[in-house]
Amino acid sequence: MRTAKPITTAKRGGSLTLIATARERAVEVRWAVDISGRASALLLALLIAHGQQVVYVPGRTVNRMAGAYSGEGKTDAKDARVIADQARMRRDFTPIETPPELVSTLQLLTGYRRDLIADRVRLINRIRDLLVGICPALERAFDYSTAKGPVVMLTEYQTPAALRRVGVKRLTTWLERRKVRGAETVAAKAVEAAKSQMTALPGESRAARLVRDLAHQLLALDERIKDNDREIHETFRADERAEIIESLPGMGPILGAEFVAIVGDLSGYRDAGRLASHAGLAPVPRDSGRRTGNHHRPKRYNRRLRWLFYMSAQSAMMRPGPSRDYYLKKRGEGLLHTQALLALARRRVDVLWAMLRDKRMFTSAPPVTQAA
């Protein structure tokens, strides 16, 4: 007899009682969950600690299979039945294991970094939107996402009148006291933008105060991102594979940490092809009857894993070396820029897999194979 008990949240005492009851009533127990994140961390840890097998049933599978059951309503009881039936009938679901402490820490840190970056993008968009209502020329003058100096300026001067009043020389001195690089250039561009508008727009004073507050928040957020990145670097480099991963051109500590957080110790991948499939870099066949050799882009893959291989390929392609040579070769074959980058990313999966398998650093020349 096999049973599956999907649970999203539970207290430790209740979970232990449930585990004991299930083991008493069945010869073989299989547990299945449709949530594998922090929400189910306690339950999963207790199940694995008690030697229980746990599999992950994707939410997409649950939603699609629910249509085969009677009724259009959606309830937790119905979802539990669907998950239980799928876990009982299928044996191809991914088993869940407790990740090592280092991997779990990197998962938290990289996830937190993504949240911080998303907050940063929102803050910058709000600042730009408010500046359009104060002085459109000032909004266009700077790229507030990459330059710190203009953001520092906005903590004190936000309106055309204030910038014209302070002037280039005094604004340059003010920025230099706050250790802004290129202070004179920033001051000149800001004052020039201010001089192009003599009209005060409605709601300017209130918008200026909001811009000031958002600028302070953005500077504080940048410091939090730096602290988080520093912790990611230290944690990632505690992994014995860090030096090997970073030796691959384009794979820095942030992308390397993302890689380790997603793939763990690579025990869940039989070969490089499986890793490429998980990253969505391996085409999926769509054959029917006499139509063979028809491939299309996969729909089920890890978006984050695909992103990091794409970004590392893009970074490596910009410098002379094997990656750039391979990219140019694919462009010469008629592939578009994105297609050539994806082809390069797929190639780099094989390279990184071989490096980790053989525990060797990256070299531009292929390794010398010794005769048996």
C-alpha positions as a LaTeX table, in Angstrom:
\begin{tabular}{lrrr}
\hline
Residue & $x$ (\AA) & $y$ (\AA) & $z$ (\AA) \\
\hline
Met1 & 0.00 & 0.00 & 0.00 \\
Arg2 & 1.27 & 3.46 & $-0.88$ \\
Thr3 & $-0.07$ & 6.75 & 0.31 \\
Ala4 & 0.90 & 10.33 & $-0.34$ \\
Lys5 & 0.31 & 13.13 & 2.13 \\
Pro6 & 0.88 & 16.60 & 0.70 \\
Ile7 & 1.08 & 19.25 & 3.38 \\
Thr8 & 2.04 & 22.92 & 3.05 \\
Thr9 & 2.50 & 24.00 & 6.67 \\
Ala10 & 2.57 & 22.07 & 9.93 \\
Lys11 & 3.88 & 22.37 & 13.44 \\
Arg12 & 6.64 & 20.03 & 14.52 \\
Gly13 & 4.51 & 18.04 & 16.98 \\
Gly14 & 1.67 & 17.56 & 14.51 \\
Ser15 & 4.09 & 16.57 & 11.76 \\
Leu16 & 5.74 & 13.90 & 13.89 \\
Thr17 & 2.35 & 12.48 & 14.83 \\
Leu18 & 1.29 & 12.41 & 11.18 \\
Ile19 & 4.53 & 10.67 & 10.14 \\
Ala20 & 4.13 & 8.03 & 12.84 \\
Thr21 & 0.47 & 7.41 & 11.94 \\
Ala22 & 1.24 & 7.02 & 8.24 \\
Arg23 & 4.07 & 4.56 & 8.91 \\
Glu24 & 1.83 & 2.46 & 11.14 \\
Arg25 & $-1.03$ & 2.22 & 8.64 \\
Ala26 & 0.91 & 1.42 & 5.46 \\
Val27 & 3.60 & $-1.04$ & 4.43 \\
Glu28 & 5.21 & 1.51 & 2.15 \\
Val29 & 4.67 & 5.25 & 2.40 \\
Arg30 & 5.46 & 7.80 & $-0.30$ \\
Trp31 & 5.20 & 11.46 & 0.49 \\
Ala32 & 4.59 & 14.13 & $-2.12$ \\
Val33 & 4.47 & 17.91 & $-1.93$ \\
Asp34 & 3.79 & 20.63 & $-4.46$ \\
Ile35 & 5.79 & 23.25 & $-2.52$ \\
Ser36 & 9.53 & 22.79 & $-2.07$ \\
Gly37 & 10.53 & 26.26 & $-0.83$ \\
Arg38 & 10.95 & 27.73 & 2.64 \\
Ala39 & 7.25 & 27.27 & 3.43 \\
Ser40 & 7.67 & 23.49 & 3.58 \\
Ala41 & 11.24 & 23.43 & 4.95 \\
Leu42 & 10.26 & 22.16 & 8.43 \\
Leu43 & 8.06 & 19.35 & 7.14 \\
Leu44 & 10.63 & 18.23 & 4.56 \\
Ala45 & 13.43 & 18.26 & 7.14 \\
Leu46 & 11.39 & 16.11 & 9.53 \\
Leu47 & 10.42 & 13.63 & 6.79 \\
Ile48 & 13.97 & 13.22 & 5.52 \\
Ala49 & 15.34 & 12.97 & 9.07 \\
His50 & 12.95 & 10.02 & 9.66 \\
Gly51 & 14.04 & 8.23 & 6.51 \\
Gln52 & 10.94 & 9.05 & 4.47 \\
Gln53 & 10.99 & 9.37 & 0.67 \\
Val54 & 9.61 & 12.69 & $-0.55$ \\
Val55 & 8.97 & 13.64 & $-4.17$ \\
Tyr56 & 8.09 & 16.97 & $-5.71$ \\
Val57 & 4.97 & 17.20 & $-7.89$ \\
Pro58 & 5.10 & 20.44 & $-9.94$ \\
Gly59 & 2.16 & 22.79 & $-9.63$ \\
Arg60 & 1.79 & 22.78 & $-13.42$ \\
Thr61 & 1.18 & 19.02 & $-13.29$ \\
Val62 & $-1.39$ & 19.39 & $-10.51$ \\
Asn63 & $-3.29$ & 22.11 & $-12.41$ \\
Arg64 & $-3.39$ & 20.12 & $-15.64$ \\
Met65 & $-4.38$ & 16.80 & $-14.06$ \\
Ala66 & $-7.11$ & 18.47 & $-11.99$ \\
Gly67 & $-9.11$ & 18.83 & $-15.21$ \\
Ala68 & $-9.42$ & 15.04 & $-15.41$ \\
Tyr69 & $-11.39$ & 14.92 & $-12.16$ \\
Ser70 & $-15.09$ & 15.66 & $-11.83$ \\
Gly71 & $-16.19$ & 19.14 & $-10.86$ \\
Glu72 & $-14.79$ & 22.54 & $-11.72$ \\
Gly73 & $-14.17$ & 23.64 & $-8.14$ \\
Lys74 & $-10.69$ & 23.95 & $-6.69$ \\
Thr75 & $-10.13$ & 23.00 & $-3.07$ \\
Asp76 & $-7.17$ & 21.88 & $-0.99$ \\
Ala77 & $-8.76$ & 18.44 & $-0.63$ \\
Lys78 & $-9.04$ & 18.04 & $-4.40$ \\
Asp79 & $-5.46$ & 19.18 & $-4.93$ \\
Ala80 & $-4.30$ & 16.72 & $-2.27$ \\
Arg81 & $-6.08$ & 13.88 & $-4.04$ \\
Val82 & $-4.53$ & 14.84 & $-7.39$ \\
Ile83 & $-1.04$ & 14.98 & $-5.84$ \\
Ala84 & $-1.56$ & 11.65 & $-4.09$ \\
Asp85 & $-2.76$ & 9.91 & $-7.27$ \\
Gln86 & 0.12 & 11.28 & $-9.31$ \\
Ala87 & 2.71 & 10.24 & $-6.74$ \\
Arg88 & 1.17 & 6.75 & $-6.59$ \\
Met89 & 1.05 & 6.18 & $-10.36$ \\
Arg90 & 4.22 & 7.90 & $-11.56$ \\
Arg91 & 7.84 & 7.20 & $-10.66$ \\
Asp92 & 9.53 & 10.01 & $-12.61$ \\
Phe93 & 9.06 & 12.80 & $-10.07$ \\
Thr94 & 12.20 & 14.37 & $-8.62$ \\
Pro95 & 13.06 & 13.20 & $-5.08$ \\
Ile96 & 13.63 & 15.97 & $-2.55$ \\
Glu97 & 16.75 & 15.95 & $-0.43$ \\
Thr98 & 17.95 & 18.29 & 2.28 \\
Pro99 & 20.60 & 20.58 & 0.76 \\
Pro100 & 23.96 & 21.06 & 2.53 \\
Glu101 & 24.29 & 24.06 & 4.82 \\
Leu102 & 26.42 & 26.00 & 2.33 \\
Val103 & 23.96 & 25.43 & $-0.53$ \\
Ser104 & 21.02 & 26.39 & 1.66 \\
Thr105 & 22.81 & 29.58 & 2.73 \\
Leu106 & 23.57 & 30.51 & $-0.87$ \\
Gln107 & 19.94 & 29.92 & $-1.81$ \\
Leu108 & 18.86 & 32.41 & 0.85 \\
Leu109 & 21.51 & 34.99 & $-0.02$ \\
Thr110 & 20.99 & 34.88 & $-3.79$ \\
Gly111 & 17.21 & 34.97 & $-3.37$ \\
Tyr112 & 17.54 & 37.97 & $-1.07$ \\
Arg113 & 19.82 & 39.65 & $-3.61$ \\
Arg114 & 17.18 & 39.24 & $-6.32$ \\
Asp115 & 14.64 & 40.93 & $-4.04$ \\
Leu116 & 17.04 & 43.81 & $-3.34$ \\
Ile117 & 17.74 & 44.31 & $-7.04$ \\
Ala118 & 14.00 & 44.33 & $-7.77$ \\
Asp119 & 13.50 & 46.95 & $-5.04$ \\
Arg120 & 16.31 & 49.01 & $-6.54$ \\
Val121 & 14.72 & 48.97 & $-9.98$ \\
Arg122 & 11.41 & 50.10 & $-8.52$ \\
Leu123 & 13.06 & 52.96 & $-6.62$ \\
Ile124 & 14.87 & 54.20 & $-9.71$ \\
Asn125 & 11.69 & 54.07 & $-11.78$ \\
Arg126 & 9.84 & 56.08 & $-9.14$ \\
Ile127 & 12.59 & 58.69 & $-9.03$ \\
Arg128 & 12.60 & 59.07 & $-12.80$ \\
Asp129 & 8.81 & 59.31 & $-12.91$ \\
Leu130 & 8.81 & 62.07 & $-10.28$ \\
Leu131 & 11.65 & 63.95 & $-11.99$ \\
Val132 & 9.65 & 64.08 & $-15.22$ \\
Gly133 & 7.06 & 66.07 & $-13.28$ \\
Ile134 & 9.74 & 68.43 & $-11.94$ \\
Cys135 & 12.26 & 68.86 & $-14.75$ \\
Pro136 & 12.23 & 66.49 & $-17.76$ \\
Ala137 & 15.68 & 67.68 & $-18.83$ \\
Leu138 & 17.13 & 66.70 & $-15.44$ \\
Glu139 & 15.55 & 63.26 & $-15.73$ \\
Arg140 & 17.19 & 62.74 & $-19.15$ \\
Ala141 & 20.58 & 64.11 & $-18.11$ \\
Phe142 & 21.72 & 61.10 & $-16.06$ \\
Asp143 & 21.48 & 57.34 & $-15.86$ \\
Tyr144 & 20.49 & 57.02 & $-12.23$ \\
Ser145 & 20.83 & 53.23 & $-12.31$ \\
Thr146 & 24.60 & 53.30 & $-12.83$ \\
Ala147 & 25.82 & 56.69 & $-11.56$ \\
Lys148 & 25.93 & 57.36 & $-7.82$ \\
Gly149 & 26.81 & 61.06 & $-8.09$ \\
Pro150 & 23.45 & 62.25 & $-9.49$ \\
Val151 & 21.61 & 60.28 & $-6.79$ \\
Val152 & 23.71 & 61.97 & $-4.09$ \\
Met153 & 22.86 & 65.34 & $-5.67$ \\
Leu154 & 19.13 & 64.54 & $-5.49$ \\
Thr155 & 19.32 & 64.18 & $-1.71$ \\
Glu156 & 19.70 & 67.98 & $-1.53$ \\
Tyr157 & 18.89 & 69.54 & $-4.93$ \\
Gln158 & 15.90 & 68.38 & $-6.98$ \\
Thr159 & 14.32 & 71.45 & $-8.62$ \\
Pro160 & 15.59 & 73.65 & $-11.49$ \\
Ala161 & 15.38 & 76.74 & $-9.29$ \\
Ala162 & 17.53 & 75.20 & $-6.56$ \\
Leu163 & 20.15 & 74.02 & $-9.06$ \\
Arg164 & 20.32 & 77.41 & $-10.78$ \\
Arg165 & 20.64 & 79.12 & $-7.42$ \\
Val166 & 23.53 & 76.96 & $-6.20$ \\
Gly167 & 25.47 & 77.17 & $-9.46$ \\
Val168 & 28.14 & 74.88 & $-10.90$ \\
Lys169 & 31.02 & 75.91 & $-8.65$ \\
Arg170 & 29.21 & 75.59 & $-5.33$ \\
Leu171 & 27.50 & 72.35 & $-6.42$ \\
Thr172 & 30.88 & 70.90 & $-7.43$ \\
Thr173 & 32.32 & 71.72 & $-4.01$ \\
Trp174 & 29.27 & 70.22 & $-2.30$ \\
Leu175 & 29.59 & 66.98 & $-4.29$ \\
Glu176 & 33.36 & 66.74 & $-3.75$ \\
Arg177 & 32.83 & 66.89 & 0.03 \\
Arg178 & 30.68 & 63.79 & $-0.37$ \\
Lys179 & 33.39 & 62.03 & $-2.38$ \\
Val180 & 31.46 & 61.98 & $-5.66$ \\
Arg181 & 33.57 & 61.03 & $-8.67$ \\
Gly182 & 33.45 & 63.47 & $-11.56$ \\
Ala183 & 31.74 & 66.05 & $-9.36$ \\
Glu184 & 32.39 & 68.91 & $-11.79$ \\
Thr185 & 30.85 & 67.01 & $-14.71$ \\
Val186 & 27.77 & 66.06 & $-12.69$ \\
Ala187 & 27.32 & 69.65 & $-11.50$ \\
Ala188 & 27.70 & 71.11 & $-14.99$ \\
Lys189 & 25.17 & 68.73 & $-16.56$ \\
Ala190 & 22.65 & 69.28 & $-13.74$ \\
Val191 & 22.85 & 73.07 & $-13.87$ \\
Glu192 & 22.67 & 73.05 & $-17.66$ \\
Ala193 & 19.49 & 70.95 & $-17.49$ \\
Ala194 & 18.05 & 73.32 & $-14.88$ \\
Lys195 & 18.71 & 76.39 & $-17.04$ \\
Ser196 & 16.67 & 74.88 & $-19.87$ \\
Gln197 & 13.49 & 75.18 & $-17.77$ \\
Met198 & 12.32 & 78.37 & $-16.07$ \\
Thr199 & 8.77 & 77.22 & $-15.34$ \\
Ala200 & 7.83 & 75.59 & $-12.03$ \\
Leu201 & 5.49 & 72.67 & $-12.66$ \\
Pro202 & 2.42 & 71.97 & $-10.46$ \\
Gly203 & 3.20 & 69.91 & $-7.34$ \\
Glu204 & 6.93 & 70.56 & $-7.71$ \\
Ser205 & 7.70 & 71.12 & $-4.03$ \\
Arg206 & 5.98 & 67.94 & $-2.88$ \\
Ala207 & 7.51 & 65.90 & $-5.68$ \\
Ala208 & 10.95 & 67.27 & $-4.74$ \\
Arg209 & 10.55 & 66.03 & $-1.16$ \\
Leu210 & 9.55 & 62.61 & $-2.43$ \\
Val211 & 12.58 & 62.50 & $-4.73$ \\
Arg212 & 14.83 & 63.44 & $-1.80$ \\
Asp213 & 13.43 & 60.62 & 0.34 \\
Leu214 & 13.69 & 58.08 & $-2.48$ \\
Ala215 & 17.28 & 59.12 & $-3.19$ \\
His216 & 18.21 & 58.48 & 0.45 \\
Gln217 & 16.48 & 55.09 & 0.26 \\
Leu218 & 18.35 & 54.20 & $-2.93$ \\
Leu219 & 21.74 & 55.02 & $-1.41$ \\
Ala220 & 20.93 & 52.95 & 1.67 \\
Leu221 & 19.73 & 50.08 & $-0.52$ \\
Asp222 & 22.98 & 50.15 & $-2.49$ \\
Glu223 & 24.89 & 49.66 & 0.75 \\
Arg224 & 22.68 & 46.68 & 1.65 \\
Ile225 & 23.34 & 45.17 & $-1.78$ \\
Lys226 & 27.10 & 45.61 & $-1.29$ \\
Asp227 & 26.95 & 43.91 & 2.12 \\
Asn228 & 24.90 & 41.06 & 0.68 \\
Asp229 & 27.31 & 40.63 & $-2.24$ \\
Arg230 & 30.23 & 40.54 & 0.18 \\
Glu231 & 28.55 & 37.75 & 2.15 \\
Ile232 & 27.76 & 35.86 & $-1.06$ \\
His233 & 31.42 & 36.07 & $-2.09$ \\
Glu234 & 32.64 & 34.76 & 1.26 \\
Thr235 & 30.12 & 31.93 & 1.38 \\
Phe236 & 30.63 & 30.88 & $-2.22$ \\
Arg237 & 34.42 & 30.79 & $-1.92$ \\
Ala238 & 34.09 & 28.43 & 1.03 \\
Asp239 & 32.95 & 25.80 & $-1.51$ \\
Glu240 & 35.79 & 23.65 & $-2.83$ \\
Arg241 & 34.49 & 24.07 & $-6.39$ \\
Ala242 & 34.50 & 27.87 & $-6.31$ \\
Glu243 & 37.98 & 28.28 & $-7.80$ \\
Ile244 & 37.14 & 25.89 & $-10.64$ \\
Ile245 & 33.83 & 27.62 & $-11.43$ \\
Glu246 & 35.36 & 31.11 & $-11.35$ \\
Ser247 & 38.15 & 30.04 & $-13.69$ \\
Leu248 & 35.60 & 29.75 & $-16.51$ \\
Pro249 & 35.56 & 33.14 & $-18.30$ \\
Gly250 & 32.36 & 35.05 & $-17.59$ \\
Met251 & 31.50 & 33.09 & $-14.47$ \\
Gly252 & 32.12 & 35.42 & $-11.52$ \\
Pro253 & 31.30 & 34.88 & $-7.84$ \\
Ile254 & 27.67 & 36.05 & $-8.12$ \\
Leu255 & 26.83 & 33.79 & $-11.07$ \\
Gly256 & 28.90 & 31.01 & $-9.50$ \\
Ala257 & 26.91 & 31.32 & $-6.27$ \\
Glu258 & 23.66 & 31.21 & $-8.25$ \\
Phe259 & 24.90 & 28.05 & $-9.99$ \\
Val260 & 25.77 & 26.26 & $-6.75$ \\
Ala261 & 22.49 & 27.37 & $-5.14$ \\
Ile262 & 20.49 & 25.80 & $-7.99$ \\
Val263 & 22.40 & 22.61 & $-8.83$ \\
Gly264 & 23.86 & 21.75 & $-5.41$ \\
Asp265 & 26.45 & 19.00 & $-5.69$ \\
Leu266 & 25.33 & 17.98 & $-9.24$ \\
Ser267 & 24.27 & 14.55 & $-7.97$ \\
Gly268 & 20.83 & 15.04 & $-9.51$ \\
Tyr269 & 22.28 & 15.28 & $-13.03$ \\
Arg270 & 23.45 & 12.17 & $-14.86$ \\
Asp271 & 25.44 & 14.06 & $-17.47$ \\
Ala272 & 25.92 & 17.48 & $-19.04$ \\
Gly273 & 22.87 & 16.91 & $-21.24$ \\
Arg274 & 20.61 & 16.68 & $-18.19$ \\
Leu275 & 22.08 & 19.90 & $-16.82$ \\
Ala276 & 21.53 & 21.62 & $-20.19$ \\
Ser277 & 17.95 & 20.32 & $-20.25$ \\
His278 & 17.30 & 21.74 & $-16.78$ \\
Ala279 & 18.62 & 25.08 & $-18.04$ \\
Gly280 & 16.35 & 25.00 & $-21.10$ \\
Leu281 & 19.33 & 24.86 & $-23.46$ \\
Ala282 & 18.51 & 21.46 & $-24.97$ \\
Pro283 & 15.79 & 21.37 & $-27.67$ \\
Val284 & 12.76 & 19.14 & $-27.14$ \\
Pro285 & 11.58 & 16.84 & $-29.97$ \\
Arg286 & 8.08 & 17.25 & $-31.35$ \\
Asp287 & 7.68 & 14.33 & $-33.74$ \\
Ser288 & 4.41 & 12.95 & $-35.07$ \\
Gly289 & 4.02 & 10.21 & $-37.65$ \\
Arg290 & 6.36 & 10.83 & $-40.54$ \\
Arg291 & 7.40 & 14.20 & $-39.16$ \\
Thr292 & 10.70 & 13.53 & $-37.42$ \\
Gly293 & 13.59 & 15.70 & $-36.39$ \\
Asn294 & 11.22 & 18.51 & $-35.41$ \\
His295 & 12.55 & 20.31 & $-32.31$ \\
His296 & 11.25 & 23.27 & $-30.36$ \\
Arg297 & 12.20 & 25.37 & $-27.36$ \\
Pro298 & 11.40 & 23.67 & $-24.03$ \\
Lys299 & 8.71 & 25.11 & $-21.79$ \\
Arg300 & 9.64 & 23.42 & $-18.51$ \\
Tyr301 & 13.08 & 24.47 & $-17.29$ \\
Asn302 & 14.75 & 26.52 & $-14.60$ \\
Arg303 & 14.60 & 30.14 & $-15.76$ \\
Arg304 & 17.28 & 31.24 & $-13.32$ \\
Leu305 & 19.73 & 28.57 & $-14.47$ \\
Arg306 & 19.16 & 29.54 & $-18.08$ \\
Trp307 & 19.66 & 33.20 & $-17.21$ \\
Leu308 & 23.02 & 32.67 & $-15.49$ \\
Phe309 & 24.42 & 30.61 & $-18.38$ \\
Tyr310 & 23.17 & 33.24 & $-20.83$ \\
Met311 & 24.71 & 36.10 & $-18.85$ \\
Ser312 & 28.03 & 34.30 & $-18.41$ \\
Ala313 & 28.12 & 33.54 & $-22.15$ \\
Gln314 & 27.42 & 37.18 & $-22.96$ \\
Ser315 & 30.20 & 38.34 & $-20.65$ \\
Ala316 & 32.72 & 35.80 & $-22.00$ \\
Met317 & 31.82 & 36.60 & $-25.62$ \\
Met318 & 32.93 & 40.22 & $-25.20$ \\
Arg319 & 36.57 & 39.24 & $-24.58$ \\
Pro320 & 39.05 & 37.53 & $-26.92$ \\
Gly321 & 39.17 & 33.78 & $-26.40$ \\
Pro322 & 37.44 & 30.50 & $-27.23$ \\
Ser323 & 33.99 & 31.81 & $-26.26$ \\
Arg324 & 34.22 & 34.78 & $-28.61$ \\
Asp325 & 35.60 & 32.58 & $-31.39$ \\
Tyr326 & 32.68 & 30.15 & $-31.01$ \\
Tyr327 & 30.17 & 33.01 & $-30.94$ \\
Leu328 & 31.60 & 34.54 & $-34.13$ \\
Lys329 & 31.55 & 31.10 & $-35.76$ \\
Lys330 & 27.84 & 30.76 & $-35.04$ \\
Arg331 & 27.15 & 34.27 & $-36.32$ \\
Gly332 & 29.02 & 33.34 & $-39.49$ \\
Glu333 & 26.67 & 30.37 & $-39.86$ \\
Gly334 & 23.73 & 32.77 & $-40.04$ \\
Leu335 & 22.47 & 32.67 & $-36.44$ \\
Leu336 & 21.08 & 35.79 & $-34.83$ \\
His337 & 22.80 & 37.34 & $-31.81$ \\
Thr338 & 20.49 & 35.66 & $-29.28$ \\
Gln339 & 20.68 & 32.31 & $-31.04$ \\
Ala340 & 24.47 & 32.44 & $-31.14$ \\
Leu341 & 24.60 & 33.30 & $-27.42$ \\
Leu342 & 22.31 & 30.38 & $-26.56$ \\
Ala343 & 24.49 & 28.06 & $-28.64$ \\
Leu344 & 27.53 & 29.34 & $-26.76$ \\
Ala345 & 25.74 & 28.89 & $-23.43$ \\
Arg346 & 24.97 & 25.27 & $-24.36$ \\
Arg347 & 28.63 & 24.69 & $-25.24$ \\
Arg348 & 29.73 & 26.19 & $-21.93$ \\
Val349 & 27.49 & 23.78 & $-20.02$ \\
Asp350 & 29.57 & 20.91 & $-21.41$ \\
Val351 & 32.80 & 22.71 & $-20.55$ \\
Leu352 & 31.77 & 23.52 & $-16.97$ \\
Trp353 & 30.50 & 19.98 & $-16.46$ \\
Ala354 & 33.82 & 18.50 & $-17.61$ \\
Met355 & 35.77 & 20.91 & $-15.41$ \\
Leu356 & 33.81 & 19.94 & $-12.30$ \\
Arg357 & 33.91 & 16.24 & $-13.19$ \\
Asp358 & 37.68 & 16.22 & $-13.66$ \\
Lys359 & 38.32 & 18.82 & $-10.93$ \\
Arg360 & 40.53 & 20.97 & $-13.13$ \\
Met361 & 40.76 & 24.65 & $-13.95$ \\
Phe362 & 39.75 & 26.17 & $-17.26$ \\
Thr363 & 42.43 & 26.43 & $-19.95$ \\
Ser364 & 42.12 & 27.83 & $-23.46$ \\
Ala365 & 43.86 & 24.79 & $-24.91$ \\
Pro366 & 42.04 & 21.43 & $-24.76$ \\
Pro367 & 43.38 & 19.01 & $-22.12$ \\
Val368 & 45.91 & 16.42 & $-23.20$ \\
Thr369 & 44.52 & 12.90 & $-22.94$ \\
Gln370 & 46.97 & 10.27 & $-21.79$ \\
Ala371 & 47.09 & 6.96 & $-23.61$ \\
Ala372 & 46.05 & 3.93 & $-21.61$ \\
\hline
\end{tabular}
